[in-house]
Amino acid sequence: MKTTIDIAAELLEEAKRVAARRGVTLKELVESGLRSVLDAAGIAGKPFRYRPHTFKGQGLQPGLLEGDFLTMIDRSCEGRGG
């Protein structure tokens, strides 16, 4: 996407020199700088990706009722402030 921005002449000249030293285009340098600022602000970055976890074992056991499961959780939390 094209856009127009005003940049101080001395800043633009320095940016061009840095880009040349790094062997990148001015566009690449500016985009890299913007990404750095946005990353530091916590705005840019990779979106959250859910990673499912699995556990060793035999899975759910037959005969376990929902109420039994909730009771087991309650008992495991006793004395933990939960």
Secondary structure, DSSP 8 states (H G I E B T S, - for coil): --------HHHHHHHHHHHHHHT--HHHHHHHHHHHHHHHTT-SS----------SS--S-TT--HHHHHHHHHHHHTTTT-
